Amino acid sequence: MNTTSLLWPAALSGLIAAGLPGGMVRAQDAALHPPPRQECLMSGPRARAARLAETLQDGFAVQYWGTTYDADTLSRQPHGLLILEVTRIGAPYSDTGREVLFTPEEMARINRGGARPALGYLNVTEIEHYRDYWIDRMGGIDAPPPAVLPDWYGPATVHKEHLSAFWTDAWHAILLERVDRLMQTGIDGLFLDDVLHYYSHAMDKTLVWPPGKRPDGPKDAPGMAREMMRLVGLVADRARQWKCDAFVVVNNGVFIGRDAAGDADPRGRAAFSDYLDRIDAIMVENVSAPSTHVHTTEALQEDYRSQGVAVLSLDIATQFPPQQPEALRALIAQKAAEAGFYPYVTADNVFNQVYPAMRTAPRGPGAPE
C-alpha cells in the first residue's frame, strides 16, 4: 500500500506543523500509558462481524494524505468506514522533526464520536525510515546504520523496500509500542499492511541481507506464514486492550492459511483458525481486475467469507482497460455483489483523496448462496 503522504512536505498537503499537539504521546513515552482496564461485553468476533457488516453498507474509503487531509474534511465523508494514516505530517516535514499525529479531539471529529469507525494504518513488515521508531533507535532519519545492527534490521527488496525480521521479539516490541501510540489517538482499530511479505521472506531469492545478518527464525513458507499470523494476533490483542471491539483489517495475504498448513500440517490449520478469530476483514487490491486468478476469488470465498470474515475489494482504475469511471464503478459493483465483497474504486494508487462511496450490500459473510 502506497504511503506517499509521509514523503511529502506539509506545504504540499495543506497542513502546517505546530509542534506536538495536545494529547500526542511520544513513542518512548508509550510505556507510561498502559492500556486502560475495560469491561468488555459483546466484543467477540461475532459481535464485531455484525457491526462491521452494518458499517460497510455505507462503503469504505482509504486516504493517507492530500490537500483535504484534515479532521473537518474527513469528518464530512459519507463512508461507513475510513482507513487513514494517523500521522498527518511525517517526521521529515514537521517543525519538531517527529511525526505529528491526529489528536484525540481531531479523531473524535473524524469518527463522529465512535459512530463511524476509522482505522489507523500500520505496516507490520516494512521498516519505514520516516517513523519515530526509526529516529529513536537510529539517531535520525538520515543517520547511517550502526556498526552492530539490531535483530529486527532485515533485508532490502529489488524495489528498495526495507523489510523487518518480523518474527523477532525486538520487532514485536516496536510494533506493540506503535499500537499503543496509535490507539491513544482514539482510532477504532488498525489496518495492517504488507502481511504478504511473509511470502517474500520465504520465496524471494533476490532479498539482500546485510552481511552476516539474519536472525534465527523460520526457513520456509509454512513457518513464515505461521509467524506472520502470530504477529497479527499479538497486534490485534494489544489493540483490543485499548478498545475491546477494535476492528482489525489485513491487506492481502489471501493464501496465508493454505501456506501455513503446508502438507496438511495441523499447526498451520490451528494457527489459521486463531488468525480468523483475530481479524475482521481482509482487503485485496485489484481483485476484480482481469489479471486476477480465479483461485484468489475462490480462496477469499472459502477461507474467509465462509468463516465470517468480510472481504474488501480495492480496485484501481489503471489496472483495467480504459473506460468511463461510472461504467467501471458499475462493473466492479456488480462483480463485488456477486462475490459478496465490499467494493471501493480509486483512480490511482496515490491515495491522496477520498472517492465516492459504493453502497452495495452483499450478503453477509457466511450467508448461504
C-alpha positions as CSV (number, residue, x, y, z in Angstrom):
1,M,0.0,0.0,0.0
2,N,1.4,3.4,-1.0
3,T,2.1,5.8,1.9
4,T,3.2,8.8,-0.2
5,S,1.7,11.2,2.4
6,L,4.7,10.7,4.7
7,L,7.2,11.5,2.0
8,W,5.7,14.9,1.1
9,P,6.2,18.1,3.0
10,A,3.3,19.6,4.9
11,A,3.1,22.6,2.5
12,L,2.0,20.2,-0.3
13,S,-0.7,18.6,1.9
14,G,-2.1,21.9,3.1
15,L,-1.0,21.2,6.6
16,I,1.2,23.3,9.0
17,A,3.1,21.7,11.8
18,A,2.6,23.4,15.1
19,G,4.8,21.3,17.5
20,L,3.4,18.4,19.4
21,P,-0.4,18.7,19.6
22,G,-2.2,18.2,22.9
23,G,-2.8,14.5,23.7
24,M,0.1,13.3,21.5
25,V,2.4,10.7,23.1
26,R,6.0,10.3,22.1
27,A,7.0,6.7,21.1
28,Q,9.4,6.4,24.0
29,D,6.7,7.5,26.5
30,A,4.2,4.8,25.4
31,A,5.1,2.6,28.3
32,L,3.9,5.4,30.7
33,H,0.4,5.0,29.3
34,P,-0.6,1.3,29.7
35,P,-3.9,0.2,28.1
36,P,-6.9,1.1,30.4
37,R,-8.9,-1.5,32.2
38,Q,-12.2,-2.2,30.4
39,E,-15.4,-4.0,30.9
40,C,-15.6,-5.9,27.6
41,L,-19.1,-7.1,26.7
42,M,-20.3,-8.1,23.2
43,S,-16.9,-7.6,21.8
44,G,-16.1,-11.1,20.3
45,P,-15.7,-12.0,16.6
46,R,-19.4,-12.5,16.0
47,A,-20.3,-9.1,17.5
48,R,-17.6,-7.3,15.6
49,A,-18.7,-9.1,12.4
50,A,-22.3,-7.9,12.8
51,R,-21.2,-4.4,13.5
52,L,-18.8,-4.3,10.6
53,A,-21.4,-5.6,8.1
54,E,-23.7,-2.8,9.1
55,T,-20.9,-0.2,8.9
56,L,-19.9,-1.4,5.4
57,Q,-23.3,-1.0,4.0
58,D,-22.3,2.7,3.5
59,G,-19.0,1.7,1.9
60,F,-15.4,2.4,2.9
61,A,-12.6,4.7,1.8
62,V,-8.8,5.0,2.0
63,Q,-6.9,8.2,2.3
64,Y,-3.3,8.8,3.6
65,W,-2.6,12.4,2.7
66,G,-3.6,15.3,0.4
67,T,-4.9,18.9,0.4
68,T,-8.1,17.7,2.0
69,Y,-6.3,15.7,4.7
70,D,-7.7,17.4,7.8
71,A,-10.2,16.3,10.5
72,D,-13.0,18.6,9.4
73,T,-13.0,17.4,5.8
74,L,-12.6,13.7,6.8
75,S,-15.4,14.0,9.2
76,R,-17.8,15.1,6.4
77,Q,-17.1,12.0,4.2
78,P,-20.2,9.8,4.0
79,H,-18.5,6.4,4.0
80,G,-19.3,3.9,6.8
81,L,-15.6,3.1,7.4
82,L,-12.4,5.1,6.9
83,I,-8.9,3.7,6.6
84,L,-6.4,6.5,7.4
85,E,-2.8,7.4,8.0
86,V,-2.9,8.6,11.6
87,T,0.3,10.6,11.0
88,R,-0.9,13.8,9.4
89,I,2.6,15.2,9.0
90,G,5.6,13.0,8.5
91,A,8.7,13.4,10.7
92,P,10.9,14.8,7.9
93,Y,8.5,17.7,7.4
94,S,7.3,18.7,10.9
95,D,8.7,21.6,12.9
96,T,9.9,19.1,15.6
97,G,11.4,16.5,13.3
98,R,9.0,14.0,14.6
99,E,5.6,12.7,13.4
100,V,2.6,14.8,14.1
101,L,-0.5,12.6,14.7
102,F,-4.1,13.5,14.7
103,T,-5.1,14.4,18.2
104,P,-7.8,12.6,20.1
105,E,-10.0,15.6,19.6
106,E,-9.5,15.5,15.9
107,M,-10.0,11.8,15.7
108,A,-13.3,12.2,17.6
109,R,-14.5,14.5,14.8
110,I,-13.3,12.1,12.1
111,N,-15.1,9.1,13.6
112,R,-18.0,11.1,14.8
113,G,-17.5,10.2,18.4
114,G,-17.1,6.5,17.5
115,A,-20.3,6.3,15.4
116,R,-18.3,5.9,12.2
117,P,-15.2,3.7,12.6
118,A,-11.8,5.0,11.5
119,L,-8.9,2.6,11.3
120,G,-5.2,3.5,11.5
121,Y,-2.5,2.4,9.1
122,L,0.2,0.1,10.5
123,N,2.8,-1.6,8.3
124,V,3.7,-4.9,10.0
125,T,6.7,-5.9,7.9
126,E,8.4,-2.9,6.3
127,I,10.8,-0.6,8.1
128,E,9.7,2.9,7.5
129,H,12.6,5.3,8.0
130,Y,10.3,8.3,8.4
131,R,8.7,6.9,11.5
132,D,9.6,8.0,15.0
133,Y,10.7,4.4,16.0
134,W,13.5,4.6,13.4
135,I,14.5,8.1,14.6
136,D,14.5,7.0,18.2
137,R,16.6,3.9,17.5
138,M,18.9,5.1,14.7
139,G,19.6,8.6,15.8
140,G,17.8,10.4,12.9
141,I,16.2,9.9,9.5
142,D,19.4,10.2,7.6
143,A,21.7,8.6,10.2
144,P,23.8,5.7,8.8
145,P,23.1,2.2,10.2
146,P,25.0,1.4,13.4
147,A,28.0,-0.9,13.3
148,V,26.1,-3.5,15.2
149,L,22.7,-3.9,13.6
150,P,19.6,-4.7,15.7
151,D,17.9,-8.1,15.3
152,W,14.9,-6.5,13.5
153,Y,17.0,-4.9,10.8
154,G,16.1,-7.0,7.8
155,P,16.9,-7.2,4.0
156,A,16.1,-5.0,1.1
157,T,14.0,-6.0,-1.9
158,V,14.7,-5.1,-5.5
159,H,12.0,-2.5,-5.2
160,K,14.0,-0.8,-2.4
161,E,11.6,-1.8,0.4
162,H,13.4,-2.4,3.7
163,L,11.9,-5.4,5.4
164,S,12.0,-6.2,9.0
165,A,12.8,-9.5,10.5
166,F,9.2,-9.6,11.5
167,W,9.4,-12.7,13.7
168,T,11.9,-11.2,16.2
169,D,10.9,-10.1,19.7
170,A,12.6,-6.8,19.0
171,W,10.3,-6.0,16.0
172,H,7.3,-7.2,18.0
173,A,8.2,-4.6,20.7
174,I,8.4,-1.8,18.1
175,L,5.0,-2.7,16.7
176,L,3.3,-3.0,20.0
177,E,4.7,0.3,21.1
178,R,3.3,1.8,18.0
179,V,-0.1,0.2,18.5
180,D,-0.2,1.9,21.9
181,R,0.5,5.2,20.4
182,L,-2.0,4.9,17.6
183,M,-4.8,3.6,19.8
184,Q,-4.3,6.5,22.2
185,T,-5.5,8.9,19.4
186,G,-8.9,7.3,19.6
187,I,-8.9,5.3,16.4
188,D,-11.3,2.4,16.2
189,G,-8.9,-0.3,15.1
190,L,-6.0,-1.0,12.7
191,F,-5.3,-1.6,9.1
192,L,-2.3,-4.0,8.8
193,D,-0.4,-3.5,5.6
194,D,2.1,-5.8,3.9
195,V,1.1,-9.0,5.6
196,L,2.1,-10.7,2.4
197,H,5.8,-10.1,3.0
198,Y,5.9,-13.4,4.9
199,Y,6.0,-14.9,1.4
200,S,8.7,-12.5,0.3
201,H,10.9,-13.7,3.1
202,A,10.2,-17.3,2.2
203,M,10.4,-17.3,-1.6
204,D,12.2,-14.2,-2.8
205,K,15.8,-15.2,-3.6
206,T,16.7,-11.6,-4.5
207,L,16.4,-10.3,-1.0
208,V,19.7,-8.7,0.1
209,W,20.5,-9.2,3.8
210,P,23.3,-7.2,5.4
211,P,26.5,-9.3,5.5
212,G,26.3,-12.0,8.2
213,K,23.0,-10.7,9.4
214,R,20.0,-13.0,9.6
215,P,18.5,-13.8,13.0
216,D,17.2,-17.2,13.8
217,G,13.7,-17.8,12.5
218,P,11.5,-19.8,10.2
219,K,13.1,-21.0,6.9
220,D,10.1,-21.9,4.7
221,A,6.7,-20.6,3.6
222,P,4.7,-22.6,6.2
223,G,6.9,-21.4,9.1
224,M,6.9,-17.8,7.8
225,A,3.1,-17.9,7.4
226,R,2.6,-19.1,11.0
227,E,4.9,-16.5,12.4
228,M,3.0,-13.8,10.5
229,M,-0.3,-15.0,11.8
230,R,1.2,-15.0,15.3
231,L,2.4,-11.4,14.9
232,V,-1.1,-10.3,13.6
233,G,-2.6,-11.9,16.7
234,L,-0.2,-10.0,19.0
235,V,-1.1,-6.7,17.4
236,A,-4.8,-7.4,17.4
237,D,-4.8,-8.4,21.1
238,R,-2.8,-5.3,22.0
239,A,-5.3,-3.1,20.1
240,R,-8.2,-4.7,21.9
241,Q,-6.6,-4.0,25.3
242,W,-7.2,-0.4,24.4
243,K,-10.6,-0.8,22.8
244,C,-12.5,-4.1,23.3
245,D,-14.2,-4.1,19.9
246,A,-11.4,-2.7,17.8
247,F,-11.5,-3.8,14.2
248,V,-8.5,-5.3,12.6
249,V,-8.3,-5.5,8.8
250,V,-5.3,-7.1,7.0
251,N,-4.2,-6.2,3.5
252,N,-3.6,-9.1,1.1
253,G,-2.0,-12.4,2.1
254,V,-5.0,-14.3,0.8
255,F,-3.3,-17.7,0.8
256,I,-1.6,-17.4,4.2
257,G,-3.8,-20.2,5.8
258,R,-3.0,-22.6,2.9
259,D,0.7,-21.7,3.0
260,A,0.8,-22.2,6.8
261,A,-0.8,-25.7,6.5
262,G,1.9,-26.9,4.0
263,D,1.5,-30.6,3.7
264,A,-1.6,-30.8,5.9
265,D,0.4,-29.6,9.0
266,P,-2.1,-29.4,11.9
267,R,-0.1,-26.5,13.4
268,G,-1.0,-24.4,10.3
269,R,-4.7,-25.2,10.5
270,A,-4.8,-24.3,14.1
271,A,-2.9,-21.1,13.6
272,F,-5.2,-20.1,10.7
273,S,-8.3,-20.7,12.8
274,D,-6.9,-18.5,15.5
275,Y,-5.9,-15.9,12.9
276,L,-9.5,-15.7,11.6
277,D,-10.7,-15.1,15.1
278,R,-8.4,-12.1,15.4
279,I,-9.1,-10.4,12.2
280,D,-12.4,-8.9,11.0
281,A,-11.8,-8.3,7.3
282,I,-9.2,-8.8,4.6
283,M,-8.7,-6.2,1.9
284,V,-7.5,-7.4,-1.5
285,E,-6.2,-5.0,-4.1
286,N,-7.5,-5.3,-7.7
287,V,-9.4,-8.5,-7.0
288,S,-11.8,-7.5,-9.8
289,A,-9.1,-6.9,-12.4
290,P,-8.9,-9.1,-15.4
291,S,-5.4,-10.3,-14.3
292,T,-6.6,-11.7,-11.0
293,H,-6.6,-15.5,-10.9
294,V,-9.8,-17.3,-10.2
295,H,-8.1,-19.2,-7.4
296,T,-7.8,-15.9,-5.5
297,T,-11.6,-15.3,-5.5
298,E,-12.1,-19.0,-4.6
299,A,-9.8,-18.7,-1.6
300,L,-11.5,-15.5,-0.4
301,Q,-14.8,-17.2,-0.6
302,E,-13.8,-20.5,1.1
303,D,-11.1,-19.4,3.6
304,Y,-12.5,-16.0,4.7
305,R,-16.1,-15.1,3.8
306,S,-17.5,-18.5,4.7
307,Q,-15.8,-18.1,8.1
308,G,-17.4,-14.8,8.8
309,V,-14.5,-12.6,7.7
310,A,-15.5,-9.7,5.4
311,V,-13.8,-9.2,2.1
312,L,-13.0,-5.6,1.0
313,S,-12.1,-5.2,-2.7
314,L,-10.0,-2.1,-3.5
315,D,-9.7,-1.7,-7.3
316,I,-7.5,0.8,-9.0
317,A,-8.8,2.1,-12.4
318,T,-5.4,1.9,-14.0
319,Q,-5.5,-1.9,-13.7
320,F,-8.5,-2.1,-16.1
321,P,-9.0,-1.4,-19.8
322,P,-9.8,2.3,-20.3
323,Q,-13.4,3.1,-19.8
324,Q,-15.6,5.8,-18.3
325,P,-15.3,6.0,-14.5
326,E,-19.0,5.4,-13.9
327,A,-19.1,2.4,-16.2
328,L,-16.1,0.9,-14.4
329,R,-17.6,1.5,-11.0
330,A,-20.8,-0.2,-12.1
331,L,-18.9,-3.2,-13.4
332,I,-16.9,-3.5,-10.2
333,A,-20.0,-3.0,-8.0
334,Q,-21.7,-5.9,-9.9
335,K,-18.7,-8.2,-9.5
336,A,-18.5,-7.4,-5.8
337,A,-22.2,-8.0,-5.2
338,E,-21.9,-11.4,-7.0
339,A,-18.9,-12.4,-4.9
340,G,-20.2,-10.9,-1.6
341,F,-17.4,-8.4,-1.4
342,Y,-17.5,-4.7,-0.4
343,P,-16.0,-2.6,-3.2
344,Y,-14.1,0.7,-3.5
345,V,-12.6,2.2,-6.6
346,T,-9.8,4.7,-6.9
347,A,-8.4,6.5,-9.9
348,D,-4.8,5.6,-9.0
349,N,-2.7,4.3,-6.1
350,V,-1.7,7.6,-4.7
351,F,-4.5,7.6,-2.0
352,N,-4.5,11.4,-1.6
353,Q,-8.2,11.8,-1.8
354,V,-11.5,10.1,-1.0
355,Y,-13.5,8.6,-3.8
356,P,-17.3,8.2,-3.8
357,A,-18.8,5.6,-1.5
358,M,-20.1,2.4,-3.1
359,R,-23.1,1.4,-1.1
360,T,-23.7,-2.1,-2.4
361,A,-24.9,-4.5,0.2
362,P,-23.7,-8.1,-0.4
363,R,-24.9,-11.0,1.5
364,G,-23.3,-11.1,4.9
365,P,-20.2,-13.2,5.5
366,G,-21.1,-16.8,5.7
367,A,-24.6,-16.4,4.4
368,P,-25.9,-19.2,2.2
369,E,-25.5,-18.8,-1.5
